[in-house]
Structure formats: C-alpha cells, structure tokens
Amino acid sequence: MTFEEYVAARLPALLRQATVLAGDPHVAEDVVQDVLIKAQPRWARINELDVPERLRRPRGRGPPSDRIRASLAARARRHRQRRLVLRLAGAGTVAAATGAAATGVWRLAQPPASSFPVLHAGSGGGWLQVPLRFRLAWLPSGYGEGERTVVVDGSQAPVLSRGWQSTAADQKISLLIGWHPSLDPDRPRGQPASVDVNGVPGQLVQAGEQTPGTYLIWQPPGQPQLLLSVHTDDEADSRRDLALRVARSVRPDPDATWVGPRFGWLPPDLATVPWRLYHGFQDTNWIQDVTVSGPGGRQLLISTGSSAEMRLANTFTTTPIRIRDWDGWQVPETKQLFLTLPDGVEVAAQLDDGLPDEQTMPTLIRIIEAFDFGPWPDMTWIGGR
C-alpha cells in the first residue's frame, strides 16, 4: 500500500479517533497532520509492518486514558499557537471529521512541488482592494510567496497574512499585518523576550515542542501591528536569528490584493462574524478558499480552484443537483456539494453545523445560490520574493 493509498483509506477514521481523544476537531486535524508528515518519509519501513494492524497495542497495555488526555491538552495549547498561522494561511480548514476537512489534511501530507508553478487563474480585481502594506526584502534562498489570506469584517479587511515557503516540507515564514479580536484565542503564548526591530521595541516568543515556532511581534509608529512567524526544522536559536533578520528587512509594499467573492445570503449567526479569504496553490493548481466560523463550532467552507481533487476524493453516495445554471452533486452524508462551472473551475462547499442532513443541505444550497464568486484571482505573484 502506498502512502497516498493509506491516507485516502484511513484519513477519515484517523480524524474521527483523534477528535474523540482531543475533544477539539482543530487540534485533531493538526495532530493527524503532524503524524502523517512525519510518517511519509519513513513510509517504506512503516509499510513493512502491515500498518495499522501490527502497530495496534494489545488491549489493556496502552497508557491510561487520563494520561493520553493530559498529553493532548498540552499539545492543544501548542497547536493553538501555530493555528494562528495555519488557519489564516488556509493550510487545512476543519469543517468536519471527513470530506473537506480530510482533504485539507491530505493537501498538507502531499510532497511539495519542486518549484513554484506558473498559474493562470483570472484577471483579479473585486469589490474590496486590500493594500499589501509590507513585504520582506530578505528571505533565505529557495523561498517564494505561496499564500495570502485576508480577514474580511463587513466592508473592511483589518488583517492580511502573507506566507513564504521553501521547497522543503514544513518550512514557512509568514507575516501577519493587523489584528482582529477573532484571533485572540490563537495569540502566541510563551515567555516573551524583548528585542529591537530597527529601533522599534518588539516581543519574541519561542513556542511549541512538537510543532516549534518562533513569533516576533512589533508595531512601527503609525502602522498596524506586525507578527512574523518562523516555522522551520532549525533549533530555537537559529529560528530566533532568522526571525530577527527577516523582520529587520521588512519594507513598505505599495501593491494591493483584492477580495473578489462575497456572500449574498448567510444564516443570521454566520452573517455577523468575520470571514477569511485564502489564495494559494497545490501542485500546479490554484486554490481559493472562503471560510466562516460561527458560534458553537459551526463552519462553512467554499473552496474553488482548478483541481477536482476534493470531488474525486469523495467516497460517499452522491445525488445530482442543479444550482442556477450549474450541474453538480450533493453528498448529504458529509453535508457537501460539488459543482463544475462552465469555465472548468471546480467548487466544493461544506457546512458543518451539527444539524441533521435534511436541515443542513437546504441551507448550504441557499448559500451557494446567492454566492457571488467574483472574478477569479490573479495568481501571478505565486513564487515571488
């Protein structure tokens, strides 16, 4: 069995089991993601053990359940700090324990592309222009910009995140520009150390053991708060030095990005909360994700792009559906629907709200019926410095 076959067959079950143990689907996704990323380069050896049967502990010989939960609670605190970067960067959106959420983790488990692709999505533009404000004038060799995320609150975009990645797995540098109260639960926590960023006082936080990261926070006079995060395999001191050098290279950027899609209708509880627009890529395909997280863990994901990955990965029973002038498929069991638009763009949508299927699907269909996809994004910036 190949690694990809194992992930396709076992990922939903792994996510469900991790969610039961962790009590938090966000943490569950992060934990499964870490395990898969670590397992992939060792898969040839692991596969010889006839996974998962040979790795299963005999009954009664595993660690006590309270010890497992205590370990997961500690890990949850570390993962919430990293989630500030991953959620804003769109690196896997949890909508449920299967379907779109599983695809989010599957994306992260894939080996990275050897180089940045040339993507042809659209002309860009939209209803809201968002200034980039800042760029990184220095980056390590091999890094290129791979993702942008905007937090939209009403008619404003108070937060922009830009992410640069290397062709090596799990190597990422992100710059978060601005802040919003919805991000407070994911604020980096740890013992801060005072640093100087071009004459501006800043706070540097080293966080995490299983998923180490270095965070540097400062606010230039008259500008929004900046948060630089470094996630590499380096030791803490090396990450600190890298974070300081990158932060001190930050310069103004006169360019802008755009918010193209917008909602025509949302349920009342989702209509009043901020939402996030993510642009990125996987292999040679462009991705645009719109996510809304409401009270009680209710989550909506509308993913568009040039890849049919999410639709083709579905293993549940589908029934045909027609929305506006588009033919598609709905999957009540996972509360998903898929569309292929006339220009070939693929759409996958999922609403996880804890309600029975017969109540969720009409709501999701109404959301998509009123959704304005806007112009497809300009993705020519992918791979830039």
C-alpha positions in Angstrom: 0.0 0.0 0.0 1.4 3.4 -1.0 1.4 6.4 1.4 -1.3 8.1 -0.7 -3.5 5.0 -0.7 -3.2 4.7 3.1 -4.2 8.4 3.6 -7.1 8.1 1.2 -8.4 4.9 3.0 -7.7 5.7 6.7 -7.8 9.5 7.0 -11.5 9.9 7.9 -11.1 7.3 10.7 -7.9 8.8 12.0 -9.6 12.2 12.2 -12.6 10.8 14.0 -10.5 9.0 16.5 -8.3 12.0 17.1 -11.3 14.2 17.6 -12.7 11.9 20.2 -9.5 11.8 22.1 -8.6 15.5 21.8 -12.2 16.9 22.1 -11.3 19.5 19.5 -11.5 18.9 15.8 -8.9 21.7 15.1 -6.4 20.0 17.4 -7.3 16.6 15.9 -6.5 17.8 12.4 -3.2 19.3 13.5 -2.2 16.2 15.3 -3.0 13.9 12.4 -1.3 16.3 10.0 1.9 16.2 12.1 1.8 12.4 12.3 1.3 12.0 8.5 4.1 14.5 7.6 6.5 12.6 9.9 5.4 9.2 8.6 5.7 10.0 4.9 9.5 9.9 4.6 9.5 6.7 6.7 6.7 5.0 4.8 8.7 2.3 3.2 9.8 1.0 6.6 6.4 1.5 8.2 4.6 -0.3 5.4 6.6 -3.4 6.1 4.9 -3.6 9.5 1.5 -4.0 7.8 0.1 -0.8 9.3 -2.1 -0.3 11.1 -2.8 -3.8 12.4 0.8 -4.5 13.6 1.0 -1.2 15.3 -2.1 -1.6 17.3 -1.5 -2.0 21.0 -2.8 -5.1 22.8 -5.9 -4.4 24.9 -5.0 -3.1 28.3 -1.4 -2.4 27.6 -1.7 1.2 26.3 -1.2 4.3 28.6 -4.1 5.3 30.9 -6.8 7.4 29.3 -6.2 10.3 31.7 -2.6 10.5 30.7 -3.5 10.5 27.0 -5.9 13.3 27.5 -3.4 15.3 29.6 -0.9 14.9 26.8 -3.4 16.0 24.2 -4.4 19.0 26.3 -0.8 20.2 26.5 -0.5 19.6 22.8 -3.7 21.5 22.2 -2.2 24.6 23.7 0.9 24.4 21.5 -1.3 23.8 18.4 -3.5 26.8 19.1 -0.4 29.0 18.8 0.6 27.5 15.5 -3.1 27.6 14.3 -2.9 31.4 14.1 -0.6 30.9 11.1 -2.1 27.8 9.7 -5.8 28.9 9.8 -5.0 32.3 8.4 -2.9 30.8 5.8 -5.6 28.4 4.8 -3.4 25.4 5.5 -6.3 23.0 6.0 -9.7 24.1 7.1 -11.6 21.9 9.6 -15.2 21.7 8.6 -15.9 18.1 9.8 -14.1 14.9 10.6 -14.5 13.8 6.9 -14.8 15.4 3.5 -13.4 18.9 3.1 -11.5 18.6 6.4 -9.9 15.4 5.4 -8.9 17.0 2.1 -7.3 19.9 4.0 -5.1 17.4 5.9 -4.4 15.4 2.7 -3.1 18.5 1.0 -0.6 19.0 3.7 0.5 15.4 3.6 1.5 15.7 -0.1 5.1 16.2 -1.0 5.7 19.8 -2.0 6.3 20.8 -5.6 9.9 21.0 -6.7 9.3 24.6 -7.9 6.6 27.2 -7.9 4.2 26.8 -10.8 3.1 29.5 -13.2 -0.6 29.8 -12.5 -3.3 31.2 -14.8 -6.5 31.8 -12.8 -8.0 35.1 -13.7 -7.5 38.8 -14.1 -8.1 39.6 -10.4 -9.9 42.6 -9.1 -13.1 42.5 -7.0 -15.2 44.6 -4.7 -12.6 45.3 -2.0 -9.0 46.4 -2.6 -6.6 45.4 0.2 -3.2 47.2 0.5 -0.3 44.8 1.0 1.5 47.4 3.1 4.6 45.5 3.7 7.0 43.0 2.1 10.1 41.0 3.1 13.2 42.5 1.5 15.3 39.4 2.5 14.5 35.7 2.6 16.6 32.6 2.7 17.4 31.1 -0.6 14.7 29.0 -2.2 11.7 30.8 -0.6 8.8 32.2 -2.5 5.4 33.6 -1.7 2.9 30.8 -1.7 -0.3 32.1 0.1 -2.3 35.2 1.0 -5.2 35.4 3.4 -7.5 38.3 4.2 -9.8 38.6 7.2 -13.0 40.4 6.0 -15.2 42.1 8.6 -18.2 43.8 6.9 -16.8 46.1 4.2 -13.3 46.2 5.7 -10.2 43.9 5.7 -8.5 44.5 9.1 -6.0 41.7 8.7 -3.8 40.4 5.9 -1.5 37.4 6.1 1.3 36.6 3.6 3.2 33.3 3.6 6.5 32.4 2.0 7.6 28.8 1.8 10.6 26.8 0.7 10.5 23.7 -1.5 11.4 21.7 1.7 8.5 20.4 3.6 7.3 22.3 6.7 9.5 25.4 6.1 7.4 28.5 6.3 7.8 32.2 7.1 4.6 34.3 7.5 3.9 38.0 8.1 0.6 38.9 9.7 -0.4 42.5 9.2 -3.0 43.9 11.5 -5.1 42.2 14.2 -8.7 41.3 14.9 -10.4 40.2 18.2 -11.4 36.9 16.5 -7.7 36.0 16.5 -7.3 36.4 20.3 -7.7 32.7 21.1 -4.7 31.9 18.9 -2.4 34.7 20.1 1.1 33.2 20.6 1.7 32.3 24.2 5.0 31.8 25.9 7.7 33.7 27.8 8.4 36.8 25.7 11.9 38.3 25.2 12.4 41.9 24.4 14.1 42.6 21.0 14.8 45.6 18.8 13.4 45.7 15.2 15.0 48.7 13.5 14.6 50.9 16.6 11.1 49.6 17.4 10.7 47.5 20.6 9.3 44.0 19.9 8.5 40.8 21.7 9.9 37.5 20.6 8.2 34.2 21.7 9.5 30.7 21.3 6.6 28.3 21.4 6.0 24.6 21.0 7.8 21.4 21.3 6.1 19.1 18.9 5.5 21.9 16.4 8.1 24.5 17.2 7.7 28.1 16.0 9.2 31.5 16.7 7.0 34.6 16.8 8.1 38.2 16.6 5.6 41.0 17.4 6.2 44.7 16.9 4.3 47.8 15.7 6.0 50.5 13.7 4.8 54.1 14.5 1.6 54.9 12.8 1.3 51.3 11.4 -0.7 48.2 12.3 0.8 45.5 14.4 3.1 43.1 12.7 3.5 39.4 13.6 6.3 37.4 11.9 6.3 33.7 12.4 9.0 31.2 11.5 8.3 27.5 11.3 11.4 25.6 10.3 13.3 22.5 11.4 16.1 24.6 12.9 17.0 24.9 16.6 15.4 27.7 18.6 18.4 30.0 18.5 18.7 29.6 14.7 15.0 30.4 14.3 15.4 33.4 16.5 18.3 34.8 14.4 16.3 34.1 11.2 13.2 35.8 12.6 15.2 38.9 13.6 17.0 39.1 10.2 13.7 38.8 8.3 11.8 41.2 10.5 14.5 43.8 10.1 14.2 43.5 6.3 10.5 44.5 6.3 9.9 47.3 3.8 6.8 49.1 2.6 4.9 47.5 -0.3 2.7 49.8 -2.5 0.9 46.9 -4.2 -2.5 45.5 -3.3 -4.6 42.3 -3.4 -8.3 42.0 -3.9 -11.4 40.4 -2.4 -13.5 39.1 -5.2 -16.1 36.8 -3.8 -18.9 37.9 -1.5 -22.0 36.4 0.2 -25.5 37.2 -1.0 -27.1 35.4 1.9 -25.9 33.7 5.1 -27.7 32.3 8.2 -28.0 35.0 10.9 -25.4 33.5 13.1 -22.8 33.4 10.3 -23.8 36.8 8.7 -22.4 38.8 11.6 -18.9 37.2 12.0 -15.7 37.9 10.0 -14.7 35.5 7.3 -11.5 34.6 5.6 -10.4 34.5 2.0 -7.3 32.4 1.2 -5.4 32.3 -2.1 -2.7 29.6 -2.6 -1.8 26.6 -4.7 -1.2 22.9 -4.6 1.0 21.3 -7.2 0.0 23.1 -10.4 -3.5 24.1 -9.3 -4.7 27.4 -7.8 -6.9 27.4 -4.8 -9.3 30.0 -3.4 -11.0 29.1 0.0 -13.7 31.1 1.8 -14.2 30.1 5.4 -16.7 31.3 8.0 -16.5 30.1 11.6 -19.6 30.8 13.7 -20.6 30.2 17.3 -20.7 26.6 18.6 -18.1 25.4 16.1 -20.4 25.9 13.1 -18.2 26.2 10.0 -18.7 26.9 6.3 -16.1 26.2 3.6 -16.4 27.2 -0.1 -13.4 26.1 -2.0 -12.8 26.9 -5.6 -9.9 26.2 -8.0 -8.6 24.3 -10.9 -8.3 21.0 -9.2 -11.1 18.4 -9.0 -9.2 16.8 -6.0 -12.0 17.3 -3.4 -14.7 16.0 -5.7 -12.7 13.0 -6.8 -11.6 12.1 -3.3 -15.3 11.8 -2.2 -16.2 8.2 -1.5 -19.8 8.8 -0.3 -23.0 8.4 -2.2 -23.8 11.5 -4.4 -27.1 12.7 -5.9 -27.3 15.1 -8.9 -28.2 18.7 -8.2 -28.6 21.8 -10.3 -27.9 25.3 -8.8 -28.5 28.2 -11.0 -27.2 27.0 -14.4 -24.6 24.7 -13.0 -24.8 20.9 -12.7 -23.3 19.3 -9.6 -23.6 16.6 -6.9 -24.6 16.8 -3.3 -23.4 14.5 -0.5 -25.9 14.7 2.4 -23.8 12.2 4.5 -20.9 14.7 4.7 -23.0 17.9 4.1 -21.1 18.7 1.0 -21.9 19.7 -2.5 -19.7 19.9 -5.7 -20.1 21.9 -8.8 -18.1 22.2 -12.0 -18.6 25.6 -13.5 -18.8 26.2 -17.3 -15.2 27.6 -17.4 -14.0 24.4 -15.7 -13.5 25.8 -12.3 -14.3 23.3 -9.5 -16.3 24.2 -6.5 -16.6 22.3 -3.2 -18.8 23.5 -0.4 -19.4 22.1 3.1 -21.4 23.3 6.1 -20.7 21.6 9.4 -23.4 22.7 11.9 -24.3 19.6 13.9 -27.8 19.6 12.5 -29.5 16.6 10.7 -28.7 16.3 7.0 -32.2 17.3 5.9 -31.8 20.7 7.6 -28.2 21.4 6.6 -28.3 20.7 2.8 -31.1 23.3 2.0 -29.2 25.9 3.9 -26.0 25.1 2.1 -27.7 25.2 -1.3 -29.3 28.5 -0.5 -25.9 29.9 0.4 -24.3 28.8 -2.9 -27.3 30.0 -4.9 -26.8 33.6 -3.5 -22.9 33.4 -3.5 -21.0 35.8 -5.8 -17.8 34.1 -6.9 -16.5 37.4 -8.3 -13.6 37.5 -10.8 -11.1 34.7 -10.5 -8.0 35.8 -8.7 -4.7 36.9 -10.3 -2.2 34.3 -9.1 0.9 35.6 -10.9 2.5 36.5 -7.6 3.0 32.9 -6.6 6.7 32.1 -6.2 7.7 35.8 -5.9 10.0 37.0 -3.3 
